[in-house]
Amino acid sequence: MPVKDRIVNWYIQNVIIPKREIIDKPGFIITAFTDKDQETYLRDLFLPERLFELIEKRLIEKYGDDGRQALYSAGKKNGYLYASLSNFPTIKNTTKKEFEEFAYLLVRFVEGTYASGAEHKIDIENKIFSIYFDDYIICRKNGHGFLMTDGGITGIWAYAIDDKSIEGAQLNCQGRGDAKCHVFCAPESLIKEKTNKFFTEKELTDQKFDEMYKTMNEIKKTNFSNNSLKDMLDAGFFEYKKGVLSYKNNRFFLCDSHLLYLLEQEIKNLEGGEQTLFESSYEFGKELQQIYDEDDYKKFIPDFFSALGFGDITFLDRDDKLASVYYPWTIFSDKSKFIIFRGIISGIVSNSTGKIINYTDYEVDIGSYLTLTIKQ
């Protein structure tokens, strides 16, 4: 059996069939990853690779190393929080053999979700994790990858090895012309033996699955959205082939919903960062509408984004006010400006109507779930 087919077969047997990934509920994508006895699940999203390609490119062009640092920080924080919330085993609470077996399982999950191939090496005594990828998301396109490659992988390893000071660097990248992408995670002293070009982030947050997270994100019956991701796959709207979810040849990847919040949080610290993030998201929205190539955005947006996990979406009135009931909630929701989502929707509606439409205003209602309403 070819390598890519083996990945798909493993993914179906170990993720889809055991219901670790729930994709048949409109408005929700839920992933339960660990095999612990306790109940643990994540509110996830399928996110467009092209969006993050644009965000990274714009940030680095405008801010240089400050942009790279913001991306790395957001990625590492997200990876660490994702591992914590998923209750991943750590070197301190499991045997060496169990730790290595879980690392193998995790790499296979990454291989089946984010890449076409992956090989890894672990040196527990020296806290080294080295991983090689084929066709890894985002960096394969723009040659950067600070968010999901350097940052995201390092955050997960820092949690697993129980050391927040662990950092990571992408030593090789297919997007820069190398044969494979290679991420090296280790103590700073060992990274310095490989490269002087890397970033650091020590302010990492632990979060455990609790009653609040469960209540705010548990699956609920939708009133407006009828199509789940599975429905859209069955209808041929989305395609899942050889481990990759795509829409008209544009790749989407599974990710914990904290990523949007953490990315916004870091970029807001840059001068003019909010506007840069909005503009990048707006540009992606325009591109997405061009790919869709129809003007019925009041049908497209609810169907499309509900299937990707953004909640139960509907337009409310003639002014194109949009509400997402059951929008993914995190501990960062009360401080978020929802810049990425507002930017994408603005771009889609603008391109559909031929007018400049900016969803600059928003309202957040947090009760037993989060309702986000955006308006011009």
C-alpha positions in Angstrom: 0.0 0.0 0.0 1.4 3.4 -0.9 2.6 5.6 1.9 -0.1 8.2 1.5 -2.8 5.6 1.4 -1.4 4.1 4.6 -1.7 7.5 6.3 -5.4 7.8 5.2 -6.1 4.2 6.4 -4.5 4.9 9.8 -6.4 8.2 10.1 -9.7 6.5 9.4 -9.1 3.6 11.8 -7.7 5.7 14.6 -9.4 9.1 14.4 -12.7 8.9 12.4 -14.0 5.5 13.4 -13.4 5.8 17.2 -15.2 9.2 17.0 -12.1 11.1 18.1 -13.1 13.6 15.4 -16.8 14.5 15.2 -17.7 16.2 11.9 -21.4 15.3 11.5 -22.9 18.1 13.7 -23.8 21.4 12.0 -21.8 24.3 13.5 -19.4 22.1 15.4 -16.1 20.3 14.9 -15.1 18.3 18.0 -11.9 16.3 18.5 -11.3 13.9 21.4 -7.7 12.9 21.1 -6.3 11.3 24.2 -7.1 7.8 25.5 -7.4 8.8 29.2 -10.3 7.6 31.2 -11.6 11.1 31.9 -13.7 13.0 29.4 -11.7 15.4 27.2 -12.6 17.1 24.0 -11.7 20.1 22.0 -13.7 22.6 20.1 -11.9 22.7 16.8 -12.1 24.5 13.4 -11.1 23.6 9.9 -9.1 26.7 8.8 -7.9 27.7 5.4 -4.1 27.4 4.7 -4.2 30.4 2.4 -5.4 32.7 5.1 -2.4 32.0 7.3 -0.1 32.2 4.3 -1.3 35.7 3.7 -1.2 36.7 7.4 2.4 35.5 7.8 3.6 37.1 4.6 2.1 40.5 5.5 3.3 40.5 9.1 6.8 39.6 8.1 7.0 42.2 5.3 5.7 44.9 7.6 7.3 44.1 10.9 10.3 41.9 10.2 11.5 40.0 13.2 8.8 41.6 15.4 6.3 39.9 13.1 8.1 36.6 13.2 8.2 36.8 17.0 4.5 37.5 17.3 3.7 34.5 15.0 6.1 32.2 16.9 4.7 33.3 20.3 1.1 32.7 19.2 2.0 29.3 17.8 4.0 28.1 20.8 1.3 29.3 23.2 -1.3 27.5 21.1 0.6 24.3 20.9 1.3 24.3 24.7 -2.4 25.1 25.5 -3.6 22.5 23.0 -1.5 19.8 24.6 -2.6 20.9 28.1 -6.3 21.0 27.2 -6.0 17.6 25.5 -4.4 16.2 28.7 -1.4 14.8 26.7 1.0 12.6 28.6 4.2 14.2 29.8 7.5 12.8 30.7 6.8 13.2 34.4 3.5 11.3 34.5 4.2 8.3 32.2 6.9 5.7 31.5 9.5 6.2 28.9 8.0 3.5 26.7 4.4 5.0 27.0 5.8 8.4 26.3 7.5 7.2 23.1 4.4 5.3 22.0 2.3 8.4 22.4 4.8 10.5 20.5 4.5 8.0 17.6 0.7 8.3 17.8 0.9 12.1 17.8 3.3 12.2 14.8 1.0 9.9 12.9 -2.0 12.3 13.7 0.1 15.3 12.5 1.1 13.3 9.4 -2.5 12.5 8.6 -3.7 16.0 9.2 -1.0 18.6 8.3 1.5 16.9 6.1 2.0 14.1 3.5 4.8 12.4 5.5 6.6 12.7 8.8 9.6 11.1 10.5 10.7 12.0 14.0 13.6 11.4 16.5 13.4 11.8 20.3 16.3 12.2 22.7 14.5 12.4 26.1 17.7 12.8 28.2 18.6 16.0 26.3 15.0 17.1 25.7 15.4 17.0 21.9 12.6 16.5 19.5 13.4 16.5 15.8 10.8 16.1 13.1 11.0 16.0 9.3 8.0 16.8 7.1 6.8 16.5 3.5 4.2 19.0 2.3 3.6 20.6 5.7 0.9 23.3 5.9 1.6 27.0 5.3 5.4 27.0 5.2 5.3 24.8 2.1 3.7 27.9 0.4 5.5 30.9 1.9 8.7 29.6 3.3 7.9 30.9 6.8 5.8 28.7 9.1 6.5 30.5 12.4 2.9 29.9 13.6 2.2 26.2 13.0 5.7 24.9 12.3 8.3 26.4 14.6 5.9 27.7 17.2 3.1 25.1 17.2 5.3 22.0 17.3 7.6 23.6 19.9 4.7 24.3 22.2 3.5 20.7 22.2 7.0 19.4 22.9 7.6 21.9 25.7 4.4 20.6 27.4 5.3 17.0 26.8 8.8 17.3 28.1 7.5 19.5 31.0 9.9 22.4 30.3 8.5 25.8 29.2 12.0 27.0 28.3 12.3 24.6 25.3 12.4 26.5 22.0 12.3 25.4 18.4 13.6 26.4 15.0 12.8 25.3 11.5 16.2 24.5 10.1 15.0 23.5 6.7 11.9 24.3 4.7 10.5 23.0 1.4 9.0 26.5 0.9 12.6 27.8 0.8 13.8 25.1 -1.6 14.9 22.3 0.8 14.1 18.7 0.3 12.1 18.5 3.5 11.0 20.7 6.4 13.0 20.0 9.6 11.9 21.4 13.0 14.4 21.1 15.8 13.1 21.5 19.4 15.6 21.6 22.3 17.0 23.7 25.1 18.4 27.0 23.8 22.0 26.0 24.2 21.5 23.1 21.8 19.6 25.2 19.3 22.4 27.7 19.3 24.7 24.9 18.0 22.5 24.6 15.0 21.4 28.2 14.3 21.5 31.7 15.8 18.2 32.6 14.1 15.4 31.5 16.5 12.8 33.1 18.8 11.8 32.5 22.4 8.5 32.5 24.4 8.3 31.5 28.0 4.8 32.9 29.0 2.8 29.7 28.4 -0.7 29.0 29.8 -1.9 25.6 31.1 -5.6 24.9 30.8 -7.5 21.8 31.6 -10.8 20.6 30.3 -13.4 21.7 32.8 -17.1 22.2 33.3 -17.0 25.8 31.9 -15.2 24.8 28.7 -17.6 21.8 28.3 -20.7 23.9 28.9 -19.7 26.7 26.5 -18.6 24.4 23.7 -20.7 21.2 23.9 -22.7 20.3 20.8 -26.1 21.8 20.6 -28.9 21.7 18.1 -28.7 24.4 15.5 -31.7 26.5 14.4 -30.3 28.0 11.2 -27.5 25.8 9.9 -28.4 22.3 8.6 -25.2 21.2 6.9 -22.4 19.6 8.9 -18.9 19.1 7.4 -19.8 15.4 6.7 -22.9 16.6 4.8 -20.8 18.9 2.7 -18.2 16.1 2.1 -21.0 13.7 1.1 -22.4 16.3 -1.3 -18.9 16.9 -2.9 -18.7 20.5 -1.8 -15.6 19.7 0.2 -13.2 17.0 -0.7 -11.2 14.7 1.6 -8.4 12.9 -0.2 -5.2 11.4 1.0 -5.4 13.1 4.3 -6.2 16.5 3.0 -9.5 18.5 3.3 -9.9 20.9 0.4 -12.3 23.2 -1.3 -11.7 23.7 -5.0 -8.1 22.7 -4.5 -7.6 25.0 -1.6 -6.4 23.2 1.5 -7.9 23.4 5.0 -6.5 22.1 8.2 -7.9 21.0 11.6 -6.9 23.3 14.5 -7.9 24.1 18.0 -10.1 27.3 18.0 -7.7 28.9 20.6 -5.4 29.7 17.6 -7.5 32.6 16.3 -7.7 34.2 19.7 -4.0 33.8 20.5 -2.9 35.0 17.1 -5.1 38.1 17.5 -3.7 38.7 21.0 -0.1 38.7 19.9 -0.6 40.8 16.7 -2.6 43.5 18.6 0.7 44.3 20.4 2.3 45.5 17.2 1.7 49.1 16.1 -1.1 48.9 13.5 -1.3 45.2 14.0 -5.0 45.0 14.3 -5.4 46.7 10.9 -2.8 44.5 9.3 -4.6 41.4 10.6 -8.0 42.7 9.4 -6.6 43.5 5.9 -5.0 40.1 5.5 -8.2 38.4 6.5 -10.2 40.7 4.2 -7.9 39.8 1.3 -8.5 36.1 2.0 -12.3 36.7 2.1 -12.1 38.4 -1.3 -10.1 35.5 -2.7 -12.5 32.9 -1.3 -15.5 34.6 -2.9 -13.7 34.6 -6.2 -13.1 30.9 -5.9 -16.7 30.3 -5.0 -17.7 32.5 -8.0 -21.3 33.1 -7.0 -23.0 36.2 -5.4 -25.4 34.4 -3.0 -23.2 35.2 0.0 -26.2 34.9 2.4 -26.3 31.2 1.6 -22.6 30.6 1.1 -21.4 32.1 4.4 -23.8 30.2 6.7 -23.3 26.9 4.9 -19.5 27.2 4.5 -18.5 28.5 8.0 -21.0 26.4 9.9 -19.6 23.3 8.3 -16.1 24.4 9.4 -17.1 24.7 13.0 -17.9 28.4 13.5 -21.3 27.8 15.0 -24.9 28.3 13.9 -24.7 31.2 11.5 -27.4 33.5 10.0 -27.9 36.9 8.5 -30.3 39.0 10.7 -31.6 41.9 8.6 -31.3 44.0 5.5 -28.1 45.7 6.8 -26.3 42.3 6.5 -25.9 42.0 10.3 -24.6 38.5 10.9 -24.8 36.3 14.0 -22.9 33.2 14.9 -24.7 31.4 17.7 -22.4 28.8 19.5 -19.3 30.5 18.2 -16.2 28.7 19.7 -15.6 30.0 23.2 -12.3 30.2 25.0 -11.0 31.9 28.2 -9.8 34.7 25.8 -13.3 35.4 24.3 -14.2 38.3 26.5 -11.2 40.3 25.4 -11.3 39.4 21.7 -12.2 41.7 18.9 -12.8 38.7 16.5 -10.7 40.5 13.9 -10.0 37.5 11.6 -13.6 36.4 11.4 -14.8 40.0 10.8 -12.1 40.5 8.1 -13.0 37.3 6.2 -16.7 38.1 6.2 -16.0 41.7 5.1 -14.0 40.5 2.1 -16.6 38.0 1.0 -19.5 40.4 1.2 -17.5 43.2 -0.4 -16.6 41.1 -3.4 -20.1 39.7 -3.7 -21.8 43.1 -3.7 -19.2 45.2 -5.5 -19.2 47.6 -2.6 -16.6 48.1 0.2 -18.2 46.5 3.2 -16.4 46.5 6.6 -17.7 44.7 9.6 -16.1 47.1 12.1 -18.6 46.6 14.9 -19.4 43.5 17.0 -21.4 42.4 20.0 -20.7 39.4 22.2 -23.3 37.7 24.4 -21.9 35.1 26.8 -24.4 33.0 28.7 -24.3 29.2 28.5 -22.8 29.6 25.1 -21.2 32.5 23.1 -23.1 34.4 20.4 -21.1 36.7 18.2 -22.9 39.4 16.2 -21.0 41.4 13.7 -22.2 44.5 11.8 -21.0 47.4 9.6 
